[in-house]
């Protein structure tokens, strides 16, 4: 059983933060609950600075500002594992992203442990300990938490430290440490950036099938649905299912009867949102042709797409072998598609704000020159950086 402190008041939290501020590394984890809500509900924060192991109760501590400030202290490296959801929790609670930061799952991927190695597997690999994951389905909002639950949570911060120490040693030996830091920072940037409301329609499945008139309606519907989910803190598909949003945009109903006749519409969607849906349809239908969205082009429909994808993958494979970095760490298919879209699809006024991962940071250093040559951008048109 680990020796930890359960923090339930501001005074104890401030005392911890004062000491932790003097340490170079802070291992961090969160426990939360998410069922029907849009935003995860924070239930517990675990932190370990190499000396102090604490569990912070955000339900009982009235002011967490000293801890949030700790997470952006530039002299302290924040260490997390598979932290995408942790970042979402922290962003919602404190409107910040921990920085500087290292995700040990990202670090492990650079070293060939696998792209999504779990925390328990890393503990077994590094520490030789089999963690009990029996409390993983705990309701972290319920009080009181049991001793077993608290011990389970404490493990997640405590054992991050030896994992971090071993991974950093290996990364530095192979000159990959800065790459792992940069990649962790990139994850933080992506989590910090949200897609504008008027672009959400592009994420709707099968939106490419719709003409500009229907896309104008879908644009209104997708923006309304997101705003409604935020206002109610309700998971987005509990407002209106995605496939129903698509069918509404396609049918463009002007009356309640037509809306009700759309296959798959749920009673609650009609009961609570019919008037708002019909209003979105009306607004979308009134958009003049010149202001409607352009048809959504799929890369797969471009004649040269498959051959270009194959060639870029071959380029990346050569570089991955040369640098002894797993190919999937350098570029996923999504990231390669992002690069192709940037040159084949993006408008000039969109490019500066949407630079692909493969043309920024450590990836630019490794692969940009080769990939730009394959894309026929040797004239400098593609020479872009951060």
C-alpha positions as YAML, in Angstrom:
chain: A
units: angstrom
residues:
- id: 1
  name: UNK
  ca: [0.00, 0.00, 0.00]
- id: 2
  name: UNK
  ca: [1.38, 3.41, -0.98]
- id: 3
  name: UNK
  ca: [1.77, 6.28, 1.44]
- id: 4
  name: UNK
  ca: [-0.29, 9.17, 0.06]
- id: 5
  name: UNK
  ca: [-2.09, 12.28, 1.30]
- id: 6
  name: UNK
  ca: [-5.77, 12.84, 0.52]
- id: 7
  name: UNK
  ca: [-6.23, 16.59, 0.02]
- id: 8
  name: UNK
  ca: [-9.70, 17.87, 0.84]
- id: 9
  name: UNK
  ca: [-9.14, 21.58, 1.57]
- id: 10
  name: UNK
  ca: [-7.48, 24.60, -0.01]
- id: 11
  name: UNK
  ca: [-4.86, 25.00, 2.71]
- id: 12
  name: UNK
  ca: [-3.47, 21.49, 2.19]
- id: 13
  name: UNK
  ca: [-3.53, 21.93, -1.58]
- id: 14
  name: UNK
  ca: [-1.61, 25.20, -1.40]
- id: 15
  name: UNK
  ca: [0.99, 23.61, 0.89]
- id: 16
  name: UNK
  ca: [1.50, 20.76, -1.58]
- id: 17
  name: UNK
  ca: [1.80, 23.14, -4.53]
- id: 18
  name: UNK
  ca: [4.34, 25.32, -2.73]
- id: 19
  name: UNK
  ca: [6.69, 22.33, -2.29]
- id: 20
  name: UNK
  ca: [5.92, 20.78, -5.70]
- id: 21
  name: UNK
  ca: [6.85, 24.05, -7.41]
- id: 22
  name: UNK
  ca: [10.47, 23.39, -6.43]
- id: 23
  name: UNK
  ca: [10.56, 19.98, -8.13]
- id: 24
  name: UNK
  ca: [11.54, 19.42, -11.80]
- id: 25
  name: UNK
  ca: [8.89, 16.78, -12.63]
- id: 26
  name: UNK
  ca: [5.25, 16.22, -11.70]
- id: 27
  name: UNK
  ca: [3.55, 12.91, -12.54]
- id: 28
  name: UNK
  ca: [-0.14, 13.52, -13.10]
- id: 29
  name: UNK
  ca: [-3.36, 11.60, -13.68]
- id: 30
  name: UNK
  ca: [-7.09, 12.23, -13.34]
- id: 31
  name: UNK
  ca: [-10.16, 10.14, -12.67]
- id: 32
  name: UNK
  ca: [-13.47, 11.20, -14.15]
- id: 33
  name: UNK
  ca: [-16.93, 10.04, -15.09]
- id: 34
  name: UNK
  ca: [-18.54, 10.43, -18.48]
- id: 35
  name: UNK
  ca: [-21.85, 8.82, -19.36]
- id: 36
  name: UNK
  ca: [-24.38, 11.14, -20.98]
- id: 37
  name: UNK
  ca: [-22.47, 14.38, -20.54]
- id: 38
  name: UNK
  ca: [-20.57, 16.30, -23.21]
- id: 39
  name: UNK
  ca: [-17.82, 17.16, -20.76]
- id: 40
  name: UNK
  ca: [-16.17, 14.65, -18.44]
- id: 41
  name: UNK
  ca: [-16.94, 15.18, -14.75]
- id: 42
  name: UNK
  ca: [-13.74, 15.38, -12.71]
- id: 43
  name: UNK
  ca: [-13.71, 13.08, -9.69]
- id: 44
  name: UNK
  ca: [-10.08, 12.94, -8.52]
- id: 45
  name: UNK
  ca: [-6.62, 14.33, -9.35]
- id: 46
  name: UNK
  ca: [-3.49, 12.30, -8.61]
- id: 47
  name: UNK
  ca: [-0.06, 13.92, -8.49]
- id: 48
  name: UNK
  ca: [3.45, 12.81, -7.49]
- id: 49
  name: UNK
  ca: [6.52, 15.06, -7.48]
- id: 50
  name: UNK
  ca: [8.98, 12.34, -6.51]
- id: 51
  name: UNK
  ca: [8.44, 13.03, -2.82]
- id: 52
  name: UNK
  ca: [4.83, 14.01, -2.23]
- id: 53
  name: UNK
  ca: [2.11, 11.64, -3.47]
- id: 54
  name: UNK
  ca: [-1.29, 13.30, -3.23]
- id: 55
  name: UNK
  ca: [-4.89, 12.62, -4.21]
- id: 56
  name: UNK
  ca: [-6.79, 15.88, -4.64]
- id: 57
  name: UNK
  ca: [-10.56, 15.81, -4.16]
- id: 58
  name: UNK
  ca: [-11.94, 18.44, -6.57]
- id: 59
  name: UNK
  ca: [-15.43, 18.00, -5.15]
- id: 60
  name: UNK
  ca: [-14.34, 19.05, -1.65]
- id: 61
  name: UNK
  ca: [-11.56, 21.53, -2.48]
- id: 62
  name: UNK
  ca: [-13.29, 24.83, -3.20]
- id: 63
  name: UNK
  ca: [-10.42, 26.50, -5.08]
- id: 64
  name: UNK
  ca: [-8.01, 24.57, -7.31]
- id: 65
  name: UNK
  ca: [-6.28, 27.64, -8.78]
- id: 66
  name: UNK
  ca: [-2.91, 26.98, -7.11]
- id: 67
  name: UNK
  ca: [-2.83, 23.52, -8.68]
- id: 68
  name: UNK
  ca: [-3.89, 24.75, -12.10]
- id: 69
  name: UNK
  ca: [-1.09, 27.33, -11.92]
- id: 70
  name: UNK
  ca: [1.35, 24.51, -11.16]
- id: 71
  name: UNK
  ca: [0.39, 22.82, -14.44]
- id: 72
  name: UNK
  ca: [1.67, 25.75, -16.51]
- id: 73
  name: UNK
  ca: [4.81, 26.37, -14.44]
- id: 74
  name: UNK
  ca: [7.56, 26.37, -17.12]
- id: 75
  name: UNK
  ca: [10.21, 24.89, -14.80]
- id: 76
  name: UNK
  ca: [8.19, 21.72, -14.14]
- id: 77
  name: UNK
  ca: [7.75, 18.92, -16.67]
- id: 78
  name: UNK
  ca: [4.27, 17.41, -16.38]
- id: 79
  name: UNK
  ca: [4.26, 13.67, -17.08]
- id: 80
  name: UNK
  ca: [1.06, 11.83, -18.05]
- id: 81
  name: UNK
  ca: [0.21, 8.57, -19.80]
- id: 82
  name: UNK
  ca: [-2.20, 8.40, -22.74]
- id: 83
  name: UNK
  ca: [-3.35, 11.84, -21.73]
- id: 84
  name: UNK
  ca: [-5.84, 12.91, -24.39]
- id: 85
  name: UNK
  ca: [-8.84, 12.55, -22.08]
- id: 86
  name: UNK
  ca: [-6.95, 13.98, -19.10]
- id: 87
  name: UNK
  ca: [-6.23, 17.06, -21.20]
- id: 88
  name: UNK
  ca: [-9.90, 17.35, -22.08]
- id: 89
  name: UNK
  ca: [-10.83, 17.24, -18.39]
- id: 90
  name: UNK
  ca: [-8.24, 19.86, -17.45]
- id: 91
  name: UNK
  ca: [-9.14, 22.09, -20.40]
- id: 92
  name: UNK
  ca: [-12.79, 22.08, -19.38]
- id: 93
  name: UNK
  ca: [-12.07, 22.64, -15.69]
- id: 94
  name: UNK
  ca: [-9.29, 25.21, -15.91]
- id: 95
  name: UNK
  ca: [-9.20, 26.39, -19.55]
- id: 96
  name: UNK
  ca: [-5.53, 25.44, -19.88]
- id: 97
  name: UNK
  ca: [-3.29, 22.64, -21.14]
- id: 98
  name: UNK
  ca: [-0.35, 21.44, -18.99]
- id: 99
  name: UNK
  ca: [2.97, 22.71, -20.33]
- id: 100
  name: UNK
  ca: [5.69, 21.60, -20.74]
- id: 101
  name: UNK
  ca: [4.41, 18.05, -20.94]
- id: 102
  name: UNK
  ca: [5.51, 14.51, -21.79]
- id: 103
  name: UNK
  ca: [3.07, 11.72, -22.59]
- id: 104
  name: UNK
  ca: [4.77, 8.42, -21.71]
- id: 105
  name: UNK
  ca: [2.62, 6.56, -24.23]
- id: 106
  name: UNK
  ca: [4.05, 8.79, -26.96]
- id: 107
  name: UNK
  ca: [7.54, 8.33, -25.54]
- id: 108
  name: UNK
  ca: [7.11, 4.55, -25.53]
- id: 109
  name: UNK
  ca: [5.92, 4.61, -29.16]
- id: 110
  name: UNK
  ca: [9.15, 6.30, -30.29]
- id: 111
  name: UNK
  ca: [11.07, 3.48, -28.62]
- id: 112
  name: UNK
  ca: [9.13, 0.70, -30.30]
- id: 113
  name: UNK
  ca: [6.93, -0.38, -27.39]
- id: 114
  name: UNK
  ca: [3.86, 0.00, -29.61]
- id: 115
  name: UNK
  ca: [1.57, 2.82, -30.58]
- id: 116
  name: UNK
  ca: [-0.97, 2.48, -27.77]
- id: 117
  name: UNK
  ca: [0.74, 0.61, -24.94]
- id: 118
  name: UNK
  ca: [-1.35, 0.73, -21.77]
- id: 119
  name: UNK
  ca: [-0.23, 2.01, -18.39]
- id: 120
  name: UNK
  ca: [-0.51, -1.38, -16.66]
- id: 121
  name: UNK
  ca: [1.62, -2.97, -19.39]
- id: 122
  name: UNK
  ca: [4.27, -0.29, -18.94]
- id: 123
  name: UNK
  ca: [4.30, -0.80, -15.15]
- id: 124
  name: UNK
  ca: [4.79, -4.53, -15.67]
- id: 125
  name: UNK
  ca: [7.56, -3.92, -18.21]
- id: 126
  name: UNK
  ca: [9.46, -1.30, -16.20]
- id: 127
  name: UNK
  ca: [8.67, -2.09, -12.55]
- id: 128
  name: UNK
  ca: [7.81, -5.78, -12.83]
- id: 129
  name: UNK
  ca: [4.54, -5.26, -10.95]
- id: 130
  name: UNK
  ca: [1.09, -6.52, -11.96]
- id: 131
  name: UNK
  ca: [-1.34, -3.71, -11.12]
- id: 132
  name: UNK
  ca: [-4.84, -4.52, -9.89]
- id: 133
  name: UNK
  ca: [-7.20, -2.78, -12.35]
- id: 134
  name: UNK
  ca: [-10.35, -3.89, -10.52]
- id: 135
  name: UNK
  ca: [-11.44, -0.33, -9.70]
- id: 136
  name: UNK
  ca: [-11.29, 1.00, -13.25]
- id: 137
  name: UNK
  ca: [-15.09, 1.25, -13.43]
- id: 138
  name: UNK
  ca: [-15.41, 3.21, -10.19]
- id: 139
  name: UNK
  ca: [-17.95, 6.02, -9.96]
- id: 140
  name: UNK
  ca: [-15.37, 8.69, -9.12]
- id: 141
  name: UNK
  ca: [-18.05, 11.26, -8.37]
- id: 142
  name: UNK
  ca: [-19.61, 9.18, -5.58]
- id: 143
  name: UNK
  ca: [-18.47, 9.81, -2.03]
- id: 144
  name: UNK
  ca: [-16.94, 8.45, 0.09]
- id: 145
  name: UNK
  ca: [-14.27, 6.71, -1.97]
- id: 146
  name: UNK
  ca: [-13.02, 3.45, -0.47]
- id: 147
  name: UNK
  ca: [-9.44, 2.79, 0.59]
- id: 148
  name: UNK
  ca: [-9.13, 0.32, -2.28]
- id: 149
  name: UNK
  ca: [-10.29, 2.94, -4.77]
- id: 150
  name: UNK
  ca: [-7.86, 5.53, -3.42]
- id: 151
  name: UNK
  ca: [-4.95, 3.08, -3.55]
- id: 152
  name: UNK
  ca: [-5.83, 2.21, -7.13]
- id: 153
  name: UNK
  ca: [-5.80, 5.90, -8.05]
- id: 154
  name: UNK
  ca: [-2.52, 6.55, -6.21]
- id: 155
  name: UNK
  ca: [-0.78, 3.82, -8.22]
- id: 156
  name: UNK
  ca: [-1.48, 5.68, -11.45]
- id: 157
  name: UNK
  ca: [0.60, 8.69, -10.40]
- id: 158
  name: UNK
  ca: [3.26, 6.92, -8.34]
- id: 159
  name: UNK
  ca: [4.36, 4.41, -10.97]
- id: 160
  name: UNK
  ca: [4.44, 7.06, -13.68]
- id: 161
  name: UNK
  ca: [7.70, 8.32, -12.22]
- id: 162
  name: UNK
  ca: [9.86, 5.19, -12.75]
- id: 163
  name: UNK
  ca: [8.30, 4.73, -16.20]
- id: 164
  name: UNK
  ca: [9.21, 8.31, -17.07]
- id: 165
  name: UNK
  ca: [12.76, 7.90, -15.76]
- id: 166
  name: UNK
  ca: [13.43, 4.77, -17.82]
- id: 167
  name: UNK
  ca: [11.86, 6.10, -20.99]
- id: 168
  name: UNK
  ca: [13.75, 9.38, -20.79]
- id: 169
  name: UNK
  ca: [17.03, 7.52, -20.38]
- id: 170
  name: UNK
  ca: [16.30, 5.48, -23.50]
- id: 171
  name: UNK
  ca: [15.05, 8.49, -25.48]
- id: 172
  name: UNK
  ca: [18.12, 10.56, -24.69]
- id: 173
  name: UNK
  ca: [20.44, 7.68, -25.59]
- id: 174
  name: UNK
  ca: [18.85, 7.64, -29.05]
- id: 175
  name: UNK
  ca: [18.50, 11.43, -29.41]
- id: 176
  name: UNK
  ca: [14.70, 11.17, -29.45]
- id: 177
  name: UNK
  ca: [13.84, 13.00, -26.23]
- id: 178
  name: UNK
  ca: [13.08, 16.35, -27.86]
- id: 179
  name: UNK
  ca: [10.96, 14.63, -30.51]
- id: 180
  name: UNK
  ca: [8.82, 13.04, -27.77]
- id: 181
  name: UNK
  ca: [8.46, 16.39, -26.01]
- id: 182
  name: UNK
  ca: [7.46, 18.08, -29.28]
- id: 183
  name: UNK
  ca: [4.94, 15.37, -30.10]
- id: 184
  name: UNK
  ca: [3.40, 15.66, -26.63]
- id: 185
  name: UNK
  ca: [3.15, 19.42, -27.08]
- id: 186
  name: UNK
  ca: [1.47, 18.92, -30.46]
- id: 187
  name: UNK
  ca: [-1.15, 16.73, -28.81]
- id: 188
  name: UNK
  ca: [-1.75, 19.51, -26.30]
- id: 189
  name: UNK
  ca: [-2.13, 22.08, -29.07]
- id: 190
  name: UNK
  ca: [-4.68, 19.93, -30.88]
- id: 191
  name: UNK
  ca: [-6.67, 19.40, -27.70]
- id: 192
  name: UNK
  ca: [-6.58, 23.15, -27.07]
- id: 193
  name: UNK
  ca: [-7.94, 23.99, -30.52]
- id: 194
  name: UNK
  ca: [-11.59, 23.46, -31.32]
- id: 195
  name: UNK
  ca: [-13.15, 23.40, -34.76]
- id: 196
  name: UNK
  ca: [-15.26, 26.50, -35.54]
- id: 197
  name: UNK
  ca: [-19.00, 25.97, -35.41]
- id: 198
  name: UNK
  ca: [-19.37, 26.72, -39.12]
- id: 199
  name: UNK
  ca: [-16.95, 23.88, -40.00]
- id: 200
  name: UNK
  ca: [-18.50, 21.14, -37.87]
- id: 201
  name: UNK
  ca: [-20.65, 19.90, -40.74]
- id: 202
  name: UNK
  ca: [-17.55, 18.53, -42.46]
- id: 203
  name: UNK
  ca: [-17.23, 15.90, -39.70]
- id: 204
  name: UNK
  ca: [-20.70, 14.46, -40.32]
- id: 205
  name: UNK
  ca: [-20.48, 11.01, -41.84]
- id: 206
  name: UNK
  ca: [-21.40, 10.91, -45.54]
- id: 207
  name: UNK
  ca: [-21.58, 14.71, -45.79]
- id: 208
  name: UNK
  ca: [-19.66, 14.35, -49.06]
- id: 209
  name: UNK
  ca: [-22.84, 12.92, -50.61]
- id: 210
  name: UNK
  ca: [-24.75, 16.22, -50.18]
- id: 211
  name: UNK
  ca: [-25.02, 19.07, -52.65]
- id: 212
  name: UNK
  ca: [-24.25, 22.69, -51.62]
- id: 213
  name: UNK
  ca: [-27.92, 23.41, -50.86]
- id: 214
  name: UNK
  ca: [-28.12, 20.51, -48.42]
- id: 215
  name: UNK
  ca: [-24.67, 21.30, -47.00]
- id: 216
  name: UNK
  ca: [-25.87, 24.79, -46.11]
- id: 217
  name: UNK
  ca: [-28.64, 23.17, -44.08]
- id: 218
  name: UNK
  ca: [-26.23, 20.67, -42.53]
- id: 219
  name: UNK
  ca: [-23.91, 23.52, -41.55]
- id: 220
  name: UNK
  ca: [-26.73, 25.17, -39.60]
- id: 221
  name: UNK
  ca: [-27.78, 21.89, -37.98]
- id: 222
  name: UNK
  ca: [-24.28, 20.85, -36.92]
- id: 223
  name: UNK
  ca: [-23.52, 24.23, -35.36]
- id: 224
  name: UNK
  ca: [-26.87, 24.29, -33.53]
- id: 225
  name: UNK
  ca: [-26.40, 20.75, -32.22]
- id: 226
  name: UNK
  ca: [-22.96, 21.52, -30.79]
- id: 227
  name: UNK
  ca: [-24.15, 24.72, -29.11]
- id: 228
  name: UNK
  ca: [-27.12, 22.88, -27.64]
- id: 229
  name: UNK
  ca: [-24.86, 20.11, -26.32]
- id: 230
  name: UNK
  ca: [-22.57, 22.69, -24.72]
- id: 231
  name: UNK
  ca: [-25.47, 24.56, -23.14]
- id: 232
  name: UNK
  ca: [-26.99, 21.41, -21.67]
- id: 233
  name: UNK
  ca: [-23.68, 19.58, -21.08]
- id: 234
  name: UNK
  ca: [-25.16, 16.61, -22.88]
- id: 235
  name: UNK
  ca: [-23.33, 14.18, -25.16]
- id: 236
  name: UNK
  ca: [-23.81, 15.38, -28.71]
- id: 237
  name: UNK
  ca: [-25.66, 12.33, -30.01]
- id: 238
  name: UNK
  ca: [-28.18, 12.69, -27.19]
- id: 239
  name: UNK
  ca: [-29.30, 15.90, -28.88]
- id: 240
  name: UNK
  ca: [-29.80, 14.46, -32.37]
- id: 241
  name: UNK
  ca: [-28.14, 11.35, -33.78]
- id: 242
  name: UNK
  ca: [-25.56, 12.02, -36.49]
- id: 243
  name: UNK
  ca: [-27.32, 9.95, -39.16]
- id: 244
  name: UNK
  ca: [-30.55, 11.84, -38.46]
- id: 245
  name: UNK
  ca: [-28.75, 15.15, -38.91]
- id: 246
  name: UNK
  ca: [-27.61, 13.94, -42.32]
- id: 247
  name: UNK
  ca: [-31.11, 12.79, -43.31]
- id: 248
  name: UNK
  ca: [-32.67, 16.06, -42.19]
- id: 249
  name: UNK
  ca: [-30.20, 18.03, -44.32]
- id: 250
  name: UNK
  ca: [-30.92, 15.77, -47.27]
- id: 251
  name: UNK
  ca: [-34.72, 15.98, -46.95]
- id: 252
  name: UNK
  ca: [-34.90, 19.63, -45.82]
- id: 253
  name: UNK
  ca: [-38.29, 19.29, -44.08]
- id: 254
  name: UNK
  ca: [-40.40, 22.44, -43.85]
- id: 255
  name: UNK
  ca: [-43.18, 21.02, -41.68]
- id: 256
  name: UNK
  ca: [-43.50, 18.94, -38.55]
- id: 257
  name: UNK
  ca: [-45.19, 16.16, -40.50]
- id: 258
  name: UNK
  ca: [-42.31, 15.82, -42.95]
- id: 259
  name: UNK
  ca: [-39.77, 15.91, -40.10]
- id: 260
  name: UNK
  ca: [-41.63, 13.15, -38.27]
- id: 261
  name: UNK
  ca: [-41.68, 11.03, -41.44]
- id: 262
  name: UNK
  ca: [-37.88, 10.91, -41.72]
- id: 263
  name: UNK
  ca: [-36.82, 7.31, -40.95]
- id: 264
  name: UNK
  ca: [-34.91, 6.90, -37.71]
- id: 265
  name: UNK
  ca: [-36.00, 10.10, -36.00]
- id: 266
  name: UNK
  ca: [-36.39, 9.47, -32.27]
- id: 267
  name: UNK
  ca: [-39.40, 10.64, -30.23]
- id: 268
  name: UNK
  ca: [-37.23, 12.77, -27.94]
- id: 269
  name: UNK
  ca: [-35.54, 14.45, -30.90]
- id: 270
  name: UNK
  ca: [-38.97, 15.50, -32.16]
- id: 271
  name: UNK
  ca: [-40.36, 16.38, -28.73]
- id: 272
  name: UNK
  ca: [-37.52, 18.61, -27.57]
- id: 273
  name: UNK
  ca: [-35.93, 19.93, -30.77]
- id: 274
  name: UNK
  ca: [-38.44, 19.94, -33.63]
- id: 275
  name: UNK
  ca: [-38.92, 23.72, -33.72]
- id: 276
  name: UNK
  ca: [-35.17, 24.39, -33.56]
- id: 277
  name: UNK
  ca: [-34.50, 21.82, -36.29]
- id: 278
  name: UNK
  ca: [-37.09, 23.32, -38.61]
- id: 279
  name: UNK
  ca: [-35.64, 26.77, -37.98]
- id: 280
  name: UNK
  ca: [-32.15, 25.53, -38.92]
- id: 281
  name: UNK
  ca: [-33.55, 24.03, -42.10]
- id: 282
  name: UNK
  ca: [-35.28, 27.31, -42.97]
- id: 283
  name: UNK
  ca: [-32.13, 29.36, -42.35]
- id: 284
  name: UNK
  ca: [-29.98, 26.94, -44.35]
- id: 285
  name: UNK
  ca: [-32.40, 26.95, -47.26]
- id: 286
  name: UNK
  ca: [-32.29, 30.75, -47.42]
- id: 287
  name: UNK
  ca: [-28.53, 30.89, -47.87]
- id: 288
  name: UNK
  ca: [-27.84, 32.31, -51.36]
- id: 289
  name: UNK
  ca: [-26.06, 29.97, -53.76]
- id: 290
  name: UNK
  ca: [-22.79, 31.92, -53.69]
- id: 291
  name: UNK
  ca: [-22.56, 31.54, -49.88]
- id: 292
  name: UNK
  ca: [-23.28, 27.83, -49.72]
- id: 293
  name: UNK
  ca: [-20.45, 25.42, -48.88]
- id: 294
  name: UNK
  ca: [-18.54, 23.89, -51.74]
- id: 295
  name: UNK
  ca: [-19.15, 20.17, -52.36]
- id: 296
  name: UNK
  ca: [-16.94, 18.03, -50.14]
- id: 297
  name: UNK
  ca: [-14.28, 16.31, -52.19]
- id: 298
  name: UNK
  ca: [-12.94, 12.95, -51.06]
- id: 299
  name: UNK
  ca: [-9.30, 12.18, -51.68]
- id: 300
  name: UNK
  ca: [-10.23, 8.68, -52.78]
- id: 301
  name: UNK
  ca: [-12.07, 10.20, -55.76]
- id: 302
  name: UNK
  ca: [-8.91, 11.88, -57.10]
- id: 303
  name: UNK
  ca: [-7.44, 9.76, -59.93]
- id: 304
  name: UNK
  ca: [-3.86, 9.89, -58.58]
- id: 305
  name: UNK
  ca: [-4.67, 9.51, -54.90]
- id: 306
  name: UNK
  ca: [-3.84, 5.83, -54.42]
- id: 307
  name: UNK
  ca: [-0.52, 6.06, -56.24]
- id: 308
  name: UNK
  ca: [0.42, 9.22, -54.32]
- id: 309
  name: UNK
  ca: [-0.49, 7.64, -50.98]
- id: 310
  name: UNK
  ca: [1.61, 4.58, -51.83]
- id: 311
  name: UNK
  ca: [4.64, 6.67, -52.82]
- id: 312
  name: UNK
  ca: [4.48, 8.87, -49.72]
- id: 313
  name: UNK
  ca: [4.24, 5.78, -47.53]
- id: 314
  name: UNK
  ca: [7.32, 4.35, -49.22]
- id: 315
  name: UNK
  ca: [9.20, 7.60, -48.61]
- id: 316
  name: UNK
  ca: [8.25, 7.55, -44.95]
- id: 317
  name: UNK
  ca: [9.20, 3.90, -44.61]
- id: 318
  name: UNK
  ca: [12.70, 4.61, -45.91]
- id: 319
  name: UNK
  ca: [13.16, 7.49, -43.47]
- id: 320
  name: UNK
  ca: [11.72, 5.48, -40.57]
- id: 321
  name: UNK
  ca: [14.24, 2.70, -41.13]
- id: 322
  name: UNK
  ca: [17.08, 5.17, -41.45]
- id: 323
  name: UNK
  ca: [16.16, 6.95, -38.22]
- id: 324
  name: UNK
  ca: [15.09, 3.79, -36.33]
- id: 325
  name: UNK
  ca: [11.71, 5.35, -35.54]
- id: 326
  name: UNK
  ca: [8.54, 3.28, -36.05]
- id: 327
  name: UNK
  ca: [6.88, 4.28, -39.31]
- id: 328
  name: UNK
  ca: [3.48, 4.73, -37.64]
- id: 329
  name: UNK
  ca: [4.98, 7.25, -35.23]
- id: 330
  name: UNK
  ca: [6.22, 9.43, -38.07]
- id: 331
  name: UNK
  ca: [2.94, 9.38, -39.98]
- id: 332
  name: UNK
  ca: [-0.46, 7.76, -39.73]
- id: 333
  name: UNK
  ca: [-2.65, 7.44, -42.82]
- id: 334
  name: UNK
  ca: [-4.69, 10.37, -41.47]
- id: 335
  name: UNK
  ca: [-1.58, 12.55, -41.34]
- id: 336
  name: UNK
  ca: [-0.55, 11.59, -44.87]
- id: 337
  name: UNK
  ca: [-4.05, 12.40, -46.08]
- id: 338
  name: UNK
  ca: [-3.82, 15.72, -44.25]
- id: 339
  name: UNK
  ca: [-0.67, 16.52, -46.23]
- id: 340
  name: UNK
  ca: [-2.19, 15.55, -49.57]
- id: 341
  name: UNK
  ca: [-5.36, 17.52, -48.83]
- id: 342
  name: UNK
  ca: [-3.30, 20.56, -47.92]
- id: 343
  name: UNK
  ca: [-1.93, 20.82, -51.44]
- id: 344
  name: UNK
  ca: [-4.72, 19.28, -53.48]
- id: 345
  name: UNK
  ca: [-7.80, 20.65, -51.75]
- id: 346
  name: UNK
  ca: [-7.16, 23.57, -49.40]
- id: 347
  name: UNK
  ca: [-7.85, 27.09, -50.60]
- id: 348
  name: UNK
  ca: [-4.94, 29.54, -50.40]
- id: 349
  name: UNK
  ca: [-6.57, 31.49, -47.56]
- id: 350
  name: UNK
  ca: [-7.00, 28.28, -45.56]
- id: 351
  name: UNK
  ca: [-3.45, 26.97, -45.82]
- id: 352
  name: UNK
  ca: [-1.72, 29.17, -43.27]
- id: 353
  name: UNK
  ca: [-4.16, 28.06, -40.55]
- id: 354
  name: UNK
  ca: [-4.11, 24.37, -41.45]
- id: 355
  name: UNK
  ca: [-0.50, 23.32, -41.85]
- id: 356
  name: UNK
  ca: [-0.28, 19.53, -41.77]
- id: 357
  name: UNK
  ca: [1.65, 17.71, -39.06]
- id: 358
  name: UNK
  ca: [4.20, 16.50, -41.61]
- id: 359
  name: UNK
  ca: [5.28, 20.07, -42.37]
- id: 360
  name: UNK
  ca: [5.83, 21.30, -38.82]
- id: 361
  name: UNK
  ca: [8.02, 20.50, -35.83]
- id: 362
  name: UNK
  ca: [10.22, 17.41, -35.73]
- id: 363
  name: UNK
  ca: [8.45, 15.83, -38.71]
- id: 364
  name: UNK
  ca: [9.37, 18.78, -40.91]
- id: 365
  name: UNK
  ca: [13.02, 18.23, -39.98]
- id: 366
  name: UNK
  ca: [12.85, 14.53, -40.86]
- id: 367
  name: UNK
  ca: [10.54, 14.12, -43.82]
- id: 368
  name: UNK
  ca: [9.32, 17.40, -45.32]
- id: 369
  name: UNK
  ca: [11.99, 17.75, -48.01]
- id: 370
  name: UNK
  ca: [11.45, 14.22, -49.32]
- id: 371
  name: UNK
  ca: [7.66, 14.36, -49.22]
- id: 372
  name: UNK
  ca: [7.50, 17.78, -50.88]
- id: 373
  name: UNK
  ca: [9.63, 16.42, -53.71]
- id: 374
  name: UNK
  ca: [7.23, 13.51, -54.20]
- id: 375
  name: UNK
  ca: [4.32, 15.95, -54.20]
- id: 376
  name: UNK
  ca: [6.04, 18.08, -56.84]
- id: 377
  name: UNK
  ca: [6.52, 21.03, -54.49]
- id: 378
  name: UNK
  ca: [10.28, 21.47, -54.91]
- id: 379
  name: UNK
  ca: [9.77, 25.08, -56.06]
- id: 380
  name: UNK
  ca: [9.41, 26.22, -52.45]
- id: 381
  name: UNK
  ca: [5.64, 26.49, -52.53]
- id: 382
  name: UNK
  ca: [5.48, 23.88, -49.81]
- id: 383
  name: UNK
  ca: [8.32, 25.28, -47.73]
- id: 384
  name: UNK
  ca: [6.24, 26.09, -44.70]
- id: 385
  name: UNK
  ca: [7.02, 25.95, -41.04]
- id: 386
  name: UNK
  ca: [5.46, 26.88, -37.75]
...
